[in-house]
Amino acid sequence: MKLIQIVRYRINTHVLNQLKQIVMSIYLLPFVLPLIFSLQDVLILINKNYIFNLILRDINGIVLIINAQRLFM
């Protein structure tokens, strides 16, 4: 049994729109928002305690980690 399961998604319009809603819903600081519009891929990490983390990486290699556990409750 894996302790960490990694699911990787290539960004398409549908996923990008969902991410924008998620980001708005967790009230990220304004300087982070431009990152969302240049995303390249998304990693969702789920550990053994089912703590969800979104790892967002844009085309410049900037990484943003969001603890998104409450989004999936």
Order of alpha helices (4+ residues) and beta strands (2+ residues): beta-alpha-alpha-beta-beta-beta
